[in-house]
Amino acid sequence: MRRAGVLIRAGVLAAAVALGVGAGFLAPPSAEAQDLARYLDLPLVNRDAANGPGGVNPELPYAADELRELLDQARAAGVAPSRYAALLYQYWLVDVTDKAGIDLRSWDPRAGAEANRENLVRSYSYYEQLQLAHRELQWAGMGGQVGADFGGGLLDFELAGNVFGAPGIAESARAVVGAVEQVAGPQAVAGLPRGLAALAEAGSRVTPEDVHYLIGLIMVMQKNIFSDLMPMHDAYVAEGLPALREFEAAGLFGDDIMTAWRDIASGERDRVADGNAALLRREQDWVIGRQWDQARAYKGSVGEAITYAVGAAGSPSVAGVRPPREFDPVRIPFTMADGRPALLTLPLPEWNWSELDPRWNYISTELLPKYKDQVENNWPALEAAMRIPYEVQMQSHRPLLNIPQLFASALGELQVTPVDAAAVS
């Protein structure tokens, strides 16, 4: 009898929902049908955190129990997952932010780095906790490790005021450009990275407002990454692949990401690594690729200068990973005064971190294989690093304040090497 009652109740609810809450329905819809219908077919207006604080739609509740009850009603009524996608997304996002100790309702990345210090610490610390508890969740572990560099850099960026307006950065960049011109001539200067030239030209024109805008944009990226990937991780840990199949049925991701999760759950080393790499590619391309382009394009040379400096200063925490400035450094072929071909090298990145293709080349060449090696072959050291309190991890990585010294060091390490003409061509 109880089962029959449940089926009848679900059928009535399904009819009410399907008919649009009472449209053509002879009896008044139940209160729960009315409640559920309010939350169906909602757009994900805040999936991009640039649109405002809080969850994925301002109409949705923030209590996990209430969200779960609404979800169960939708499932029992046979509602298509695509119609309750926002409800599903909000439930798992609320669940994981609650577990991480983050107040989702008030999480506003545009408030800046210091205002979000606790959110930075708690989100990245939770990434590392997931990795420690689940060896296959390597995306989370990488995110936690790199987050210390990211968070420390943002705090530098904000707490030091306008680091670009202070004497040192633009001047040191101009000194590097001047030395290249003196050694190799104007043609070699034309071969320098656009970001370095922009830093020399526009670094001293960066305003506090520029810094505030770009910090806010980068903080938006940080929340977008958490909000996209962490609900998936939470669902996987709590309910396994069936929960993720519901994500796919709701249209929250496609078959490529479902395949990635099957790989992660497989227990096979290479498949686990491939699945985590697919999540990382989604992060860098689908989640934040457009916003890095927006940052680089900000006020022309201003955005180009700042995004170049951020990449040049980075020093990843993952063992064995070279910093970006040592990966594909500046190499400019030129002709010396005596007519011999030569190669000028400079320990600064040839590329800009905000550009997807070179950034992914770096990530897939350096970060992914070396992190995989840490997990498989040096787990005790990785575990020890992750058990350091996260505030300590983040405070030990404050790279932006060292930019003038970095460029001064690069200037001292500028090298000119005669080469065979065949090697240059």
C-alpha positions as CSV (number, residue, x, y, z in Angstrom):
1,M,0.0,0.0,0.0
2,R,2.8,2.4,0.9
3,R,4.5,1.8,-2.5
4,A,1.2,2.3,-4.3
5,G,0.8,5.6,-2.4
6,V,4.2,6.8,-3.4
7,L,3.6,5.9,-7.1
8,I,0.2,7.7,-7.1
9,R,1.8,10.8,-5.4
10,A,4.7,10.8,-7.9
11,G,2.2,10.5,-10.8
12,V,0.1,13.4,-9.6
13,L,3.2,15.5,-9.2
14,A,4.4,14.5,-12.6
15,A,1.1,15.5,-14.2
16,A,1.1,18.8,-12.4
17,V,4.6,19.6,-13.5
18,A,4.1,18.4,-17.0
19,L,1.0,20.5,-17.4
20,G,2.7,23.6,-16.1
21,V,1.3,23.7,-12.6
22,G,-2.4,23.7,-13.0
23,A,-2.7,24.6,-16.7
24,G,-5.6,22.4,-17.8
25,F,-5.4,20.5,-14.5
26,L,-8.8,19.9,-12.8
27,A,-7.6,19.8,-9.2
28,P,-5.4,22.5,-7.7
29,P,-1.8,21.4,-7.8
30,S,-0.1,20.4,-4.6
31,A,2.1,22.8,-2.7
32,E,5.1,20.6,-3.5
33,A,4.3,20.6,-7.2
34,Q,4.1,24.4,-7.1
35,D,7.4,24.5,-5.3
36,L,9.1,22.2,-7.8
37,A,7.7,23.9,-10.8
38,R,9.3,27.2,-9.6
39,Y,12.7,25.7,-10.1
40,L,12.4,23.9,-13.4
41,D,13.8,25.3,-16.7
42,L,15.8,27.9,-14.8
43,P,18.7,29.4,-16.8
44,L,22.2,29.2,-15.4
45,V,22.5,32.9,-15.3
46,N,25.3,32.9,-12.8
47,R,27.3,30.0,-14.1
48,D,29.9,32.7,-14.9
49,A,30.7,34.3,-11.6
50,A,31.4,37.6,-13.4
51,N,27.6,38.0,-13.4
52,G,27.3,38.3,-9.6
53,P,27.8,36.6,-6.2
54,G,26.1,33.4,-5.0
55,G,24.9,30.3,-6.8
56,V,23.9,29.5,-10.4
57,N,20.5,31.3,-10.3
58,P,19.3,33.8,-7.7
59,E,15.9,32.0,-7.5
60,L,17.3,28.8,-6.1
61,P,17.6,28.0,-2.4
62,Y,20.9,27.6,-0.5
63,A,19.9,24.8,1.9
64,A,21.2,21.4,0.8
65,D,18.3,19.5,2.4
66,E,15.7,21.6,0.6
67,L,17.5,21.3,-2.7
68,R,17.8,17.5,-2.2
69,E,14.1,17.2,-1.5
70,L,13.3,19.1,-4.6
71,L,15.6,17.0,-6.7
72,D,14.1,13.8,-5.3
73,Q,10.6,15.1,-6.2
74,A,11.7,15.9,-9.8
75,R,13.3,12.4,-10.2
76,A,10.2,10.7,-8.7
77,A,8.0,12.6,-11.1
78,G,10.0,11.5,-14.1
79,V,11.0,15.1,-15.0
80,A,13.7,15.2,-17.7
81,P,17.1,16.1,-16.1
82,S,17.5,18.9,-18.6
83,R,14.6,20.7,-17.0
84,Y,16.1,20.5,-13.5
85,A,19.7,21.2,-14.5
86,A,20.0,24.4,-12.5
87,L,18.5,22.6,-9.4
88,L,21.0,19.7,-9.8
89,Y,23.9,22.0,-10.3
90,Q,22.9,24.2,-7.3
91,Y,22.5,21.2,-5.0
92,W,26.0,19.8,-5.6
93,L,27.6,23.3,-5.5
94,V,25.9,24.0,-2.2
95,D,26.9,20.6,-0.9
96,V,30.6,21.0,-1.8
97,T,30.9,24.6,-0.6
98,D,29.3,23.6,2.7
99,K,31.9,20.8,3.0
100,A,34.7,23.3,2.2
101,G,33.4,25.8,4.7
102,I,32.6,28.5,2.1
103,D,29.4,30.6,2.2
104,L,28.2,30.3,-1.4
105,R,25.5,33.0,-1.0
106,S,28.1,35.7,-0.2
107,W,31.0,34.5,-2.4
108,D,31.7,37.5,-4.5
109,P,35.0,37.3,-6.4
110,R,34.8,40.9,-7.5
111,A,35.4,41.9,-3.9
112,G,39.1,41.1,-4.4
113,A,41.8,38.8,-3.1
114,E,42.1,39.9,0.5
115,A,38.3,39.9,0.9
116,N,38.3,36.3,-0.4
117,R,41.4,35.1,1.4
118,E,39.5,32.6,3.4
119,N,37.7,31.4,0.3
120,L,41.0,30.9,-1.4
121,V,42.5,29.0,1.5
122,R,39.4,26.8,2.0
123,S,38.8,26.0,-1.6
124,Y,42.4,25.0,-2.3
125,S,42.8,23.2,1.0
126,Y,39.7,21.2,0.1
127,Y,41.2,20.3,-3.2
128,E,44.2,18.8,-1.4
129,Q,41.9,17.0,1.1
130,L,40.2,15.3,-1.8
131,Q,43.5,14.2,-3.3
132,L,44.7,12.8,0.0
133,A,41.5,10.8,0.4
134,H,41.2,9.6,-3.2
135,R,44.4,8.9,-5.1
136,E,42.7,9.0,-8.5
137,L,41.5,12.7,-8.1
138,Q,44.7,14.2,-9.5
139,W,43.1,17.3,-10.9
140,A,42.1,18.3,-7.4
141,G,45.7,17.7,-6.1
142,M,47.2,19.7,-8.9
143,G,44.7,22.5,-8.3
144,G,45.6,22.6,-4.6
145,Q,49.3,22.7,-5.3
146,V,49.2,25.3,-7.9
147,G,46.6,27.3,-5.9
148,A,49.3,28.3,-3.4
149,D,51.2,30.1,-6.2
150,F,48.0,31.6,-7.6
151,G,46.7,32.8,-4.2
152,G,50.0,34.1,-3.0
153,G,50.5,36.0,-6.3
154,L,47.0,37.6,-6.1
155,L,47.6,38.7,-2.5
156,D,50.9,40.3,-3.6
157,F,49.1,41.9,-6.5
158,E,46.5,43.5,-4.2
159,L,48.2,44.1,-0.9
160,A,51.3,45.7,-2.3
161,G,49.0,48.3,-4.0
162,N,49.9,49.1,-7.5
163,V,53.1,47.2,-7.9
164,F,53.3,48.3,-11.5
165,G,53.1,51.9,-10.6
166,A,56.0,51.7,-8.2
167,P,59.5,52.2,-9.5
168,G,61.2,49.0,-10.6
169,I,59.0,46.9,-12.9
170,A,58.7,49.1,-16.0
171,E,62.2,50.4,-15.5
172,S,63.7,46.9,-15.3
173,A,61.7,45.8,-18.4
174,R,63.0,48.9,-20.3
175,A,66.5,48.0,-19.2
176,V,66.2,44.5,-20.7
177,V,64.8,45.9,-24.0
178,G,67.6,48.5,-24.1
179,A,70.3,45.8,-23.5
180,V,68.9,43.6,-26.3
181,E,69.0,46.6,-28.7
182,Q,72.5,47.5,-27.7
183,V,73.7,43.9,-28.2
184,A,71.7,42.7,-31.2
185,G,70.1,45.8,-32.7
186,P,66.5,47.0,-33.4
187,Q,65.6,43.9,-35.3
188,A,66.2,41.8,-32.2
189,V,64.0,44.1,-30.2
190,A,61.2,43.5,-32.7
191,G,61.6,39.8,-32.0
192,L,61.0,40.2,-28.2
193,P,57.7,38.9,-26.7
194,R,54.8,41.4,-27.1
195,G,54.2,41.2,-23.3
196,L,57.8,42.3,-22.5
197,A,57.6,45.2,-24.9
198,A,54.2,46.1,-23.5
199,L,55.6,46.0,-19.9
200,A,58.4,48.4,-20.9
201,E,56.0,50.7,-22.7
202,A,52.9,50.6,-20.5
203,G,54.1,49.3,-17.1
204,S,54.4,52.8,-15.5
205,R,50.9,53.7,-16.8
206,V,49.1,50.9,-14.9
207,T,46.6,52.4,-12.4
208,P,45.2,51.1,-9.1
209,E,41.9,50.8,-11.0
210,D,43.5,48.6,-13.6
211,V,45.0,46.3,-10.9
212,H,41.6,46.1,-9.1
213,Y,39.8,45.2,-12.3
214,L,42.2,42.5,-13.3
215,I,42.4,41.0,-9.8
216,G,38.6,40.8,-9.8
217,L,38.6,39.1,-13.2
218,I,41.2,36.5,-12.1
219,M,39.2,35.9,-8.9
220,V,36.2,35.3,-11.1
221,M,38.2,32.6,-12.9
222,Q,39.1,31.0,-9.6
223,K,35.4,30.8,-8.5
224,N,34.4,29.6,-12.0
225,I,36.9,26.7,-11.8
226,F,35.7,25.7,-8.4
227,S,32.0,26.0,-9.3
228,D,32.4,23.9,-12.5
229,L,34.7,21.1,-11.4
230,M,34.1,20.7,-7.7
231,P,30.4,19.7,-7.9
232,M,31.5,16.9,-10.2
233,H,34.1,15.8,-7.8
234,D,31.6,15.9,-4.9
235,A,29.0,13.9,-6.8
236,Y,31.7,11.3,-7.8
237,V,32.9,10.9,-4.2
238,A,29.3,10.8,-2.8
239,E,27.5,8.7,-5.4
240,G,29.9,7.6,-8.1
241,L,29.4,7.5,-11.8
242,P,25.6,7.3,-11.7
243,A,25.5,10.8,-10.2
244,L,27.7,12.1,-13.0
245,R,25.6,10.4,-15.7
246,E,22.8,12.6,-14.3
247,F,25.0,15.7,-14.9
248,E,25.5,14.5,-18.5
249,A,21.7,13.9,-19.0
250,A,21.1,17.4,-17.7
251,G,23.4,18.9,-20.2
252,L,25.9,20.2,-17.7
253,F,28.7,18.6,-19.6
254,G,29.2,16.4,-22.7
255,D,30.3,12.9,-23.5
256,D,34.0,13.9,-23.4
257,I,33.8,14.7,-19.7
258,M,31.7,11.6,-18.9
259,T,34.5,9.6,-20.6
260,A,37.0,11.4,-18.5
261,W,35.2,10.4,-15.3
262,R,35.0,6.8,-16.5
263,D,38.7,6.9,-17.0
264,I,39.3,8.4,-13.5
265,A,37.2,5.6,-11.9
266,S,38.9,2.8,-13.9
267,G,41.8,2.3,-11.5
268,E,44.2,2.1,-14.5
269,R,47.1,4.5,-14.1
270,D,47.2,5.8,-17.6
271,R,43.5,6.1,-17.9
272,V,43.3,7.9,-14.6
273,A,45.9,10.4,-15.8
274,D,44.1,10.9,-19.1
275,G,40.8,11.5,-17.4
276,N,42.4,14.1,-15.1
277,A,44.1,15.7,-18.1
278,A,40.7,16.1,-19.8
279,L,39.3,17.8,-16.7
280,L,42.3,20.2,-16.7
281,R,41.8,20.9,-20.4
282,R,38.2,21.8,-19.7
283,E,39.3,24.1,-17.0
284,Q,41.9,25.9,-19.1
285,D,39.8,26.2,-22.3
286,W,36.1,26.0,-21.6
287,V,36.0,27.5,-18.1
288,I,38.5,30.3,-18.2
289,G,40.0,30.5,-21.7
290,R,37.8,33.4,-22.7
291,Q,38.5,35.3,-19.5
292,W,42.2,35.1,-20.0
293,D,41.8,36.5,-23.4
294,Q,39.7,39.3,-21.9
295,A,42.5,40.0,-19.4
296,R,45.2,40.2,-22.1
297,A,43.0,42.5,-24.2
298,Y,42.3,44.9,-21.4
299,K,43.3,48.4,-22.4
300,G,45.6,47.1,-25.1
301,S,49.2,47.1,-23.9
302,V,48.2,47.3,-20.2
303,G,46.5,43.9,-20.2
304,E,49.3,42.4,-22.3
305,A,51.9,43.8,-19.9
306,I,50.2,42.5,-16.7
307,T,49.4,39.0,-18.0
308,Y,53.0,38.7,-19.3
309,A,54.4,39.7,-15.9
310,V,52.2,37.3,-14.0
311,G,53.4,34.4,-16.1
312,A,57.1,35.5,-16.0
313,A,56.9,35.6,-12.2
314,G,55.2,32.3,-11.6
315,S,57.0,29.5,-9.8
316,P,54.9,26.3,-9.6
317,S,55.0,24.3,-6.4
318,V,54.8,20.9,-8.1
319,A,58.1,19.1,-7.7
320,G,60.3,19.1,-10.8
321,V,58.1,21.6,-12.8
322,R,60.1,24.3,-14.4
323,P,58.8,27.9,-14.0
324,P,57.3,29.4,-17.2
325,R,60.3,31.7,-17.7
326,E,62.5,28.6,-18.2
327,F,60.1,26.9,-20.5
328,D,60.4,28.1,-24.1
329,P,62.5,31.1,-23.1
330,V,63.4,34.0,-25.4
331,R,65.6,33.0,-28.3
332,I,66.3,35.5,-31.1
333,P,68.6,34.8,-34.0
334,F,70.4,37.8,-35.4
335,T,73.5,38.8,-37.3
336,M,76.5,40.2,-35.4
337,A,78.5,43.2,-36.6
338,D,81.1,41.0,-38.1
339,G,78.5,39.3,-40.2
340,R,78.4,36.0,-38.3
341,P,75.0,34.6,-37.3
342,A,74.3,34.4,-33.5
343,L,71.6,33.5,-31.1
344,L,70.5,35.8,-28.2
345,T,68.9,34.0,-25.3
346,L,67.1,35.5,-22.3
347,P,65.7,33.6,-19.3
348,L,62.2,35.1,-19.7
349,P,59.2,33.4,-21.4
350,E,58.7,33.8,-25.1
351,W,55.0,33.4,-24.5
352,N,52.2,35.0,-22.5
353,W,50.5,32.8,-19.9
354,S,47.1,34.2,-20.9
355,E,47.3,32.6,-24.4
356,L,45.7,29.1,-24.4
357,D,47.9,27.2,-26.8
358,P,51.3,28.0,-25.2
359,R,49.8,27.7,-21.7
360,W,48.5,24.2,-22.6
361,N,51.8,23.2,-24.1
362,Y,53.4,24.1,-20.8
363,I,50.8,22.4,-18.7
364,S,50.8,19.2,-20.7
365,T,54.6,19.1,-21.0
366,E,55.5,20.1,-17.4
367,L,52.7,19.9,-14.9
368,L,50.7,16.9,-16.0
369,P,53.5,14.3,-16.4
370,K,55.5,15.5,-13.4
371,Y,52.4,15.5,-11.1
372,K,51.5,12.0,-12.3
373,D,55.0,10.9,-11.4
374,Q,54.7,12.4,-7.9
375,V,51.4,10.6,-7.3
376,E,52.7,7.2,-8.6
377,N,56.4,7.3,-7.4
378,N,56.8,9.8,-4.6
379,W,53.5,9.9,-2.7
380,P,54.9,10.3,0.8
381,A,56.6,13.6,-0.2
382,L,53.5,14.8,-2.0
383,E,51.3,13.9,1.0
384,A,53.7,15.7,3.4
385,A,53.5,18.9,1.3
386,M,49.7,18.8,1.2
387,R,49.5,18.3,5.0
388,I,51.2,21.7,5.6
389,P,48.5,24.2,6.7
390,Y,47.3,25.9,3.6
391,E,47.7,29.4,4.8
392,V,51.4,28.5,5.3
393,Q,51.6,27.1,1.8
394,M,50.1,30.2,0.3
395,Q,52.2,32.6,2.3
396,S,55.4,30.9,1.1
397,H,54.6,31.8,-2.6
398,R,54.5,35.5,-3.1
399,P,56.2,35.9,-6.5
400,L,55.0,39.3,-7.8
401,L,57.0,41.3,-5.4
402,N,60.2,39.8,-6.9
403,I,59.5,41.0,-10.5
404,P,62.1,43.8,-10.6
405,Q,64.8,41.3,-9.3
406,L,63.6,38.7,-11.8
407,F,64.2,41.1,-14.7
408,A,67.5,42.3,-13.3
409,S,68.6,38.7,-13.1
410,A,67.4,38.1,-16.6
411,L,69.5,41.1,-17.8
412,G,72.6,39.6,-16.1
413,E,72.0,36.3,-17.8
414,L,71.5,37.6,-21.3
415,Q,73.7,35.5,-23.6
416,V,74.9,35.8,-27.2
417,T,76.1,32.6,-28.8
418,P,77.7,32.4,-32.3
419,V,76.0,29.6,-34.2
420,D,76.3,27.8,-37.6
421,A,74.2,29.4,-40.3
422,A,72.5,26.1,-40.9
423,A,71.5,25.8,-37.2
424,V,69.9,29.3,-37.3
425,S,67.9,28.6,-40.4
